[in-house]
């Protein structure tokens, strides 16, 4: 596979977002919608089956690292996670724009030297996201503190040194952080869209059953909260991208 993330802009003049995908049905969602409106080409790469060593982590205009079912600490069993962490470290060192969602946020935390570990709770469903005073001063304010947000994780992370939390829930204190103006880490899922949510329910059927999650309730809450989140998330992502001249 050629390094299209490094060459397409030269050929098309469009900005390129390199998207690291861990599950086909967990896509960039609303972030992808915003990027396409802004004229981006999205280049999807699956790190589990494609070596990131052939790609330049600095060249793409934006790097997006999406969610997935693995734990960051599973790298002895899934070696591609180590390659991803190294890739993210180089991107962070370059101070080029980077967004990590769920597993992507955890990989960012690990790349910054923080601990990632099982939280002891299963935070799956729609729960209020509470912004800190620091979070209210960032583009996260477009998500509106206290509004329901989709969460889907059992792991959490400690904050990297020198970085403060920007959002929390009643169960877990660290739901978002930023690395100055170029790095955005989101433990929650503002990117989710109603049109694709049924894929999540099917793809995570075993996890939902074993954790005793009420699928009907989850589907109902997504129908009730999804439209509002899509509007708020589009404004949020658009503002963050603007702040990074993207």
N, C-alpha and C positions, 0 to 999 in steps of 0.2 A: 504493500500500500504506500503510495507516495506521500510525502509530507505536504498534504494539501493545505493544512492550516498555515504553512509558511509561504506558500506560493500563490494562493488564489487571489489575495489582495492585489498582487502585482499584475495579475491577469485581468481582474474584473474591476479594480478600483474600490471594491466594497471592503468595509471592515469585517474582520473575522472573529467569531467567538468559538473557541475550542471548548467543547462540552464533554467532560468525562462522565460516562454513563455506566451505572452498575446494574440496572434493571431496565429492560426495554419500556416498561409501562410507567416508570418514574422519570418523566421527561422534564424539560425546562418550563413547561406550563406557561404561566403568565409572564415570567421573565423572558421566555422565548418569543411570546407575542410582542412584547415591548421591543425586543432586539430586532425582530423582523420589521416592525414599523419604522425603526431607526435605520433600516437599510443594511443590517448585518447579514452575513452568511453564517449559518450555524454548521459547524463541523463536528459530528458526533464520533467519539472514539470510545471503545470498550476496553479499559485497561486490563481486564482479565484475559483477553485474547489478542491484544495488540500491544507490542512493546512501546512504551513511552520513550525509550532510549532513542528512537528514530525521530523524535519530535523535539523542536526547540521550545522550552517552556516560556521563553521571553517574547517570542515573535508575535503570537496572536494578540489582537487588540484587547481581548478579554478571555480569561480562563474561568470556566464554570465547572464546579465539581458537585455532582448530584448525590442523592441519597442511595442507600442500599442496605441489605440485610446483614452484612458482616460487621464485626467489631474491629476497630483499628488494631487492637491487640491480637487479632487473629493472623497477623502477618507471618508467623512461622508456618501456618497451614496454607495460607494464600499469599505466596511471595510477591504477587503483583502489588499488594498494598505497600510494601516497602519501596517499590519503584515509584508508586504514586506519591508517597511522602517525600521522597527525594525530589521529584518533579515539582511539588508544591513548594518545598524549601527554596528551590532555585527561583521560582516565580515570586515568592515573597521577597527574596533578596534583591530582585530587580525592581521592586516597588511598582510593578505594573498591576492593573486592575484584576481582581480575583474575587469570585463569589463562591462560597461553600455552603451547601444546604444539607442539613442532617448529617449523614456520614461525611459529607464534604466539609462541614464545619468541624467535625471531630478530627478529620485528617489535618485540617489547618491547625487546630490546637496542638496536635501531636508534633507537627512540623515546627511549631514555635516552642517546643520543649515542655508542653503541659501534659499532665496525665489524663488518659481517657480510660473509662472503666464502667462496669455495670452499675447502674444507679440503685438497683434494688426495687425499683418500681417500673411498672409498665404504663408509660404515658402515651396512650393511643386514644385519640378522639378529639373533640372540640372543647378546648378549655381557654379561659381568658388569658391573654398575654398582657402582662403589666410592664410598662416601660419604666425604667429608672429615670431619675432626674436628668442624668447624662443622656440616656436614650431619647428623651423628649426633645433634646437639642439637635438631634440628627434627623436624617431622612426617615428613620423609623417612625417618626411622629405621624406620618401619613397612614400607618396601620392603626392608629388610634388606641391608646392604652385602655385595657379592660375589655376590648372586643374579642369575641371568640376567634381562636386560631386553631388550625389542624396541627396536632402533634402526633408523631409516630416513631417512638424510640424507647429503648430500654437502657441505653447507655447515656453517660454524661461526661463532662470534662471539667477539669480545673482551669481557671483562667491563666493564660500565659503571663509571664512576668511583665509588669508594667501596663497591663491592659485591664480595663474595668468592664463589668457586665453592663449591658444596655437593656436587658429585658429578663423577666423571670415568670414563673408560674407558681401556683401554690405548692407544687410538688418539687420542682427543681429550680434553683436560683439562677443558673447560667443558661440563657436561651439565645443570646446574641452578643457578639462583640465586633468591634472594628479594629483594623490595624491602620492607624492614621486614616487617611482618606481613600486608600487604595484596596484595602482588604475587608470583605464583609463576610461574617460567619453567622449562619442562622441555624439553630438547632430545630426550629419549627418549620412549617411548610407553607409560607405565603404564596408559593408558586402554584398550588393545587388549583385545578379547574374542574368544575362540575362535570363537564363533558367526558372527562377521562377517569373519573373516580371509580366507576364500576370495575375498571381494570385493576385498581389497587385492591378492591375487595376480593377479586378472583385470585390475583397473584399472591396475596397474603392470606389465603383461605386457611392454611394450616396454622399459622401464627394466631389468627383471630380465634380459631376454634380452641387451641390449646390454652390461650390466655382468657378464655371465657368472655370475649368481647361481644356485645349485642350488636350484630350486624345491621339489623333493622333500625336501631337507634342511631347508629353511625351514619347510615344512608339518609335518614330523616334529617339529622343535624347538618349534613353536608348540603342537602337541598335548601334548608332554611338559611344557612350562613354563607354558602358558597358565592352567591351573586355579589353580596356586599364586599366580601374579601377580594374578589377579582377586581373590583373597582379600586379599592384602597391599595391593593398590591401593585396594580398598574401604575398608580401615582407614585408609590414608594420606589419601585424599581426605576421608573423614569427619572425621578429626582436623583437617586444615587448615581445613575449612569451620567446624568448631566454634570454632577459634581466631579466626575472623573473625565469630563470632556469626551464622552462616548455617545 
